[in-house]
Amino acid sequence: MTTRLDIHNSKTPNLCQSCEIRHKGMCGALSTEELVTLARHTRQVRHDAGAQLSSEDTPITSYANVMRGVLKLTKVLEDGRQQVVGLQFAPDFVGRIYGQTNDVSVEAASDVELCRVPRAALEQMVADNPKLERRLMEQTLRELDEARGWMVTLGRKTAAEKVASFLHLIATHIDPLGETVDEAAVEFDLPLSRADIADFLGLTIETVSRQMTKLRTAGVITIVANRHIVVPDLARLKARCG
């Protein structure tokens, strides 16, 4: 007779059992015994929207997995101008493995939950586990592919296509457990202000607002209380992305 494993008799740490994105992130490459080893070092942390998690050129002391919420990655020029260079969603890996210092600033764009692990502990596990190293490499390459795709958005798309692409990015990444399909309806809260969206897209705030109004007028999206977005048909939004 097979005994059903649950929270009371499974060898998987309770911390890991409660993690909704464990199988999609780096921990999906770990065995139960390896999860037990990792859990000895990890801790779940929560940050409110707007919290600064790390700054450029500061020493890397830990890494993290995004469990829920959105992180904003920024670079700051010498004169104080800031550029949003990326967003991270669950189950993205936060940090530059084997790096010495942070090359971007990381801020909580929304309320976030992270699973944080000390640098030394994770780097030792990566050195001992080729499957974990491969999983992290795959995640890094996926982020690189997405960054290259976003370069096309910023360099070649019209303002209307940029705003639609941004909304499509959020709609398809905001829910780590969601399996979005083109015809599906999706709703979410914008994790960025209009100013940050404009910064991210290389547009003015007025242009972002104008293009979102056009999408709303066309019935592609519904805007509730300024930050809540409803997309009745994801395929219609995707068609606006160019």
Kinemage of the C-alpha trace (Angstrom):
@kinemage 1
@onewidth
@group {chain A} dominant
@subgroup {mainchain}
@vectorlist {calphas} color= white
{ca met a 1} P 0.000 0.000 0.000
{ca thr a 2} L 1.364 3.406 -1.016
{ca thr a 3} L 1.467 6.085 1.677
{ca arg a 4} L 0.390 9.490 0.459
{ca leu a 5} L 2.991 12.108 1.246
{ca asp a 6} L 1.627 15.292 2.792
{ca ile a 7} L 2.896 18.106 4.947
{ca his a 8} L 3.081 15.789 7.967
{ca asn a 9} L 5.061 12.878 6.533
{ca ser a 10} L 6.889 14.249 3.478
{ca lys a 11} L 10.641 14.749 3.798
{ca thr a 12} L 10.376 17.959 1.789
{ca pro a 13} L 10.865 20.955 4.115
{ca asn a 14} L 7.657 22.769 5.093
{ca leu a 15} L 9.146 25.984 3.723
{ca cys a 16} L 9.472 24.372 0.299
{ca gln a 17} L 6.073 22.644 0.382
{ca ser a 18} L 4.358 25.997 0.799
{ca cys a 19} L 6.246 27.496 -2.178
{ca glu a 20} L 3.910 27.746 -5.171
{ca ile a 21} L 6.672 28.204 -7.751
{ca arg a 22} L 9.251 25.710 -6.458
{ca his a 23} L 9.079 23.417 -9.480
{ca lys a 24} L 9.414 26.308 -11.953
{ca gly a 25} L 12.450 27.961 -10.389
{ca met a 26} L 15.958 26.813 -9.598
{ca cys a 27} L 14.670 24.499 -6.852
{ca gly a 28} L 13.019 22.327 -9.479
{ca ala a 29} L 16.472 20.882 -10.154
{ca leu a 30} L 16.974 19.770 -6.544
{ca ser a 31} L 16.216 16.442 -4.898
{ca thr a 32} L 14.396 16.214 -1.573
{ca glu a 33} L 17.706 15.825 0.258
{ca glu a 34} L 19.141 18.840 -1.527
{ca leu a 35} L 16.049 20.887 -0.675
{ca val a 36} L 16.595 19.984 2.977
{ca thr a 37} L 20.190 21.223 2.718
{ca leu a 38} L 19.135 24.443 0.997
{ca ala a 39} L 16.303 25.067 3.478
{ca arg a 40} L 18.817 25.190 6.324
{ca his a 41} L 20.135 28.426 4.832
{ca thr a 42} L 17.097 30.065 3.214
{ca arg a 43} L 14.532 32.419 4.668
{ca gln a 44} L 11.397 33.931 3.218
{ca val a 45} L 11.255 37.722 3.327
{ca arg a 46} L 8.553 40.208 2.383
{ca his a 47} L 9.073 43.751 1.164
{ca asp a 48} L 6.533 46.493 0.608
{ca ala a 49} L 6.270 48.248 -2.740
{ca gly a 50} L 8.986 50.874 -3.049
{ca ala a 51} L 11.487 49.112 -0.773
{ca gln a 52} L 15.114 49.226 -1.947
{ca leu a 53} L 16.581 45.705 -1.940
{ca ser a 54} L 20.063 46.430 -3.239
{ca ser a 55} L 22.050 49.185 -4.905
{ca glu a 56} L 24.564 49.343 -7.733
{ca asp a 57} L 28.195 48.583 -6.935
{ca thr a 58} L 27.422 47.130 -3.502
{ca pro a 59} L 28.862 43.721 -2.535
{ca ile a 60} L 26.729 40.668 -3.308
{ca thr a 61} L 26.065 38.859 -0.034
{ca ser a 62} L 22.995 36.805 -0.960
{ca tyr a 63} L 20.781 35.652 -3.813
{ca ala a 64} L 17.030 35.195 -3.990
{ca asn a 65} L 14.141 33.682 -5.891
{ca val a 66} L 11.062 35.790 -6.554
{ca met a 67} L 8.089 33.949 -5.071
{ca arg a 68} L 5.452 36.601 -5.693
{ca gly a 69} L 5.323 40.179 -6.929
{ca val a 70} L 7.446 42.266 -9.282
{ca leu a 71} L 10.964 43.667 -8.933
{ca lys a 72} L 12.249 46.714 -10.801
{ca leu a 73} L 15.870 46.804 -11.977
{ca thr a 74} L 17.385 50.238 -12.538
{ca lys a 75} L 20.648 51.915 -13.515
{ca val a 76} L 21.505 55.441 -12.376
{ca leu a 77} L 23.687 57.850 -14.351
{ca glu a 78} L 26.224 60.130 -12.700
{ca asp a 79} L 23.885 63.111 -12.961
{ca gly a 80} L 21.134 61.231 -11.109
{ca arg a 81} L 18.995 60.220 -14.078
{ca gln a 82} L 17.473 56.774 -13.641
{ca gln a 83} L 16.667 54.161 -16.286
{ca val a 84} L 14.468 51.134 -15.659
{ca val a 85} L 16.359 48.313 -17.401
{ca gly a 86} L 14.233 45.317 -16.503
{ca leu a 87} L 11.501 43.682 -14.469
{ca gln a 88} L 11.614 40.386 -12.623
{ca phe a 89} L 8.691 38.101 -11.797
{ca ala a 90} L 8.306 34.740 -10.069
{ca pro a 91} L 10.268 32.464 -10.340
{ca asp a 92} L 13.139 34.665 -11.555
{ca phe a 93} L 16.540 34.431 -9.895
{ca val a 94} L 17.746 37.657 -8.275
{ca gly a 95} L 21.467 38.303 -8.336
{ca arg a 96} L 24.492 37.685 -10.493
{ca ile a 97} L 25.874 34.264 -9.683
{ca tyr a 98} L 29.623 34.409 -8.904
{ca gly a 99} L 29.555 38.189 -9.298
{ca gln a 100} L 31.341 40.376 -6.782
{ca thr a 101} L 29.086 43.438 -6.839
{ca asn a 102} L 25.550 44.250 -7.926
{ca asp a 103} L 25.435 45.767 -11.404
{ca val a 104} L 21.880 47.142 -11.032
{ca ser a 105} L 19.708 48.522 -8.260
{ca val a 106} L 16.772 46.320 -7.257
{ca glu a 107} L 13.532 47.785 -5.931
{ca ala a 108} L 10.188 46.221 -5.074
{ca ala a 109} L 7.804 47.479 -7.774
{ca ser a 110} L 4.921 45.839 -5.902
{ca asp a 111} L 4.666 44.009 -2.597
{ca val a 112} L 7.038 41.073 -3.046
{ca glu a 113} L 7.930 37.784 -1.393
{ca leu a 114} L 11.439 36.431 -1.827
{ca cys a 115} L 13.247 33.276 -0.808
{ca arg a 116} L 16.717 34.511 0.123
{ca val a 117} L 19.859 32.389 0.463
{ca pro a 118} L 23.399 33.457 1.484
{ca arg a 119} L 25.859 33.714 -1.376
{ca ala a 120} L 28.369 31.195 -0.018
{ca ala a 121} L 25.739 28.512 0.594
{ca leu a 122} L 24.231 28.709 -2.882
{ca glu a 123} L 27.530 28.932 -4.719
{ca gln a 124} L 28.704 25.792 -2.931
{ca met a 125} L 25.529 23.958 -3.960
{ca val a 126} L 25.963 25.113 -7.567
{ca ala a 127} L 29.551 23.850 -7.560
{ca asp a 128} L 28.396 20.445 -6.280
{ca asn a 129} L 25.277 20.092 -8.449
{ca pro a 130} L 25.475 20.202 -12.273
{ca lys a 131} L 21.667 20.067 -12.560
{ca leu a 132} L 21.301 23.192 -10.438
{ca glu a 133} L 24.021 24.926 -12.452
{ca arg a 134} L 22.196 24.002 -15.682
{ca arg a 135} L 18.860 25.271 -14.346
{ca leu a 136} L 20.386 28.623 -13.386
{ca met a 137} L 22.075 28.860 -16.774
{ca glu a 138} L 18.759 28.165 -18.512
{ca gln a 139} L 17.056 30.886 -16.479
{ca thr a 140} L 19.867 33.328 -17.284
{ca leu a 141} L 19.661 32.554 -21.007
{ca arg a 142} L 15.874 32.966 -20.944
{ca glu a 143} L 16.266 36.399 -19.373
{ca leu a 144} L 18.897 37.243 -22.019
{ca asp a 145} L 16.502 36.226 -24.806
{ca glu a 146} L 13.752 38.362 -23.261
{ca ala a 147} L 16.130 41.314 -22.949
{ca arg a 148} L 17.051 41.011 -26.634
{ca gly a 149} L 13.374 40.876 -27.517
{ca trp a 150} L 12.770 43.986 -25.468
{ca met a 151} L 15.564 45.766 -27.359
{ca val a 152} L 13.466 45.299 -30.495
{ca thr a 153} L 10.471 46.792 -28.704
{ca leu a 154} L 12.432 49.855 -27.606
{ca gly a 155} L 14.322 50.333 -30.848
{ca arg a 156} L 11.762 49.626 -33.544
{ca lys a 157} L 8.181 49.725 -32.266
{ca thr a 158} L 5.834 52.684 -32.286
{ca ala a 159} L 4.612 54.299 -29.065
{ca ala a 160} L 1.292 52.440 -29.372
{ca glu a 161} L 3.090 49.114 -29.853
{ca lys a 162} L 5.439 49.792 -26.937
{ca val a 163} L 2.592 50.431 -24.490
{ca ala a 164} L 0.690 47.371 -25.737
{ca ser a 165} L 3.857 45.262 -25.433
{ca phe a 166} L 4.395 46.445 -21.876
{ca leu a 167} L 0.837 45.554 -20.864
{ca his a 168} L 1.182 42.168 -22.588
{ca leu a 169} L 4.446 41.548 -20.699
{ca ile a 170} L 2.746 42.170 -17.354
{ca ala a 171} L -0.374 40.184 -18.307
{ca thr a 172} L 1.656 37.093 -19.219
{ca his a 173} L 4.126 37.225 -16.300
{ca ile a 174} L 2.300 38.629 -13.277
{ca asp a 175} L 0.777 35.301 -12.166
{ca pro a 176} L 3.510 32.653 -11.723
{ca leu a 177} L 0.920 29.845 -11.741
{ca gly a 178} L -1.211 31.209 -14.558
{ca glu a 179} L -1.221 29.515 -17.935
{ca thr a 180} L -2.283 32.372 -20.183
{ca val a 181} L -3.808 31.660 -23.592
{ca asp a 182} L -4.465 34.173 -26.328
{ca glu a 183} L -8.239 34.225 -25.945
{ca ala a 184} L -8.172 34.421 -22.157
{ca ala a 185} L -9.270 37.348 -20.017
{ca val a 186} L -6.587 38.638 -17.652
{ca glu a 187} L -6.599 41.303 -14.956
{ca phe a 188} L -3.813 42.733 -12.866
{ca asp a 189} L -2.600 45.794 -10.968
{ca leu a 190} L 0.080 47.800 -12.726
{ca pro a 191} L 3.325 47.360 -10.750
{ca leu a 192} L 4.786 50.594 -12.127
{ca ser a 193} L 3.628 54.198 -12.030
{ca arg a 194} L 2.987 56.038 -15.289
{ca ala a 195} L 6.342 57.771 -14.803
{ca asp a 196} L 8.191 54.448 -14.444
{ca ile a 197} L 6.372 52.995 -17.456
{ca ala a 198} L 7.408 56.025 -19.487
{ca asp a 199} L 10.997 55.612 -18.264
{ca phe a 200} L 10.975 51.909 -19.124
{ca leu a 201} L 9.604 52.517 -22.630
{ca gly a 202} L 11.533 55.671 -23.462
{ca leu a 203} L 8.344 57.709 -23.784
{ca thr a 204} L 6.813 60.692 -22.021
{ca ile a 205} L 4.182 60.280 -19.323
{ca glu a 206} L 1.674 62.055 -21.558
{ca thr a 207} L 2.322 59.630 -24.415
{ca val a 208} L 1.860 56.607 -22.145
{ca ser a 209} L -1.418 57.989 -20.799
{ca arg a 210} L -2.625 58.848 -24.307
{ca gln a 211} L -1.878 55.387 -25.682
{ca met a 212} L -3.550 53.649 -22.729
{ca thr a 213} L -6.609 55.826 -23.267
{ca lys a 214} L -6.684 54.749 -26.925
{ca leu a 215} L -6.521 51.075 -25.891
{ca arg a 216} L -9.345 51.651 -23.422
{ca thr a 217} L -11.473 53.487 -26.004
{ca ala a 218} L -10.936 50.621 -28.458
{ca gly a 219} L -12.093 48.122 -25.842
{ca val a 220} L -8.730 46.345 -25.738
{ca ile a 221} L -8.361 47.071 -22.004
{ca thr a 222} L -10.431 48.400 -19.133
{ca ile a 223} L -8.822 50.666 -16.539
{ca val a 224} L -10.229 50.620 -13.004
{ca ala a 225} L -9.067 53.147 -10.391
{ca asn a 226} L -6.031 54.130 -12.497
{ca arg a 227} L -3.875 51.048 -11.671
{ca his a 228} L -6.119 47.997 -12.156
{ca ile a 229} L -6.124 46.703 -15.729
{ca val a 230} L -8.606 44.234 -17.214
{ca val a 231} L -7.772 42.609 -20.565
{ca pro a 232} L -10.976 40.962 -21.875
{ca asp a 233} L -9.198 39.186 -24.738
{ca leu a 234} L -5.409 38.716 -24.576
{ca ala a 235} L -5.257 37.998 -28.320
{ca arg a 236} L -6.536 41.522 -29.121
{ca leu a 237} L -3.843 43.042 -26.915
{ca lys a 238} L -1.182 40.823 -28.485
{ca ala a 239} L -2.264 41.964 -31.942
{ca arg a 240} L -1.513 45.559 -30.897
{ca cys a 241} L 2.081 44.671 -29.977
{ca gly a 242} L 3.368 44.767 -33.547
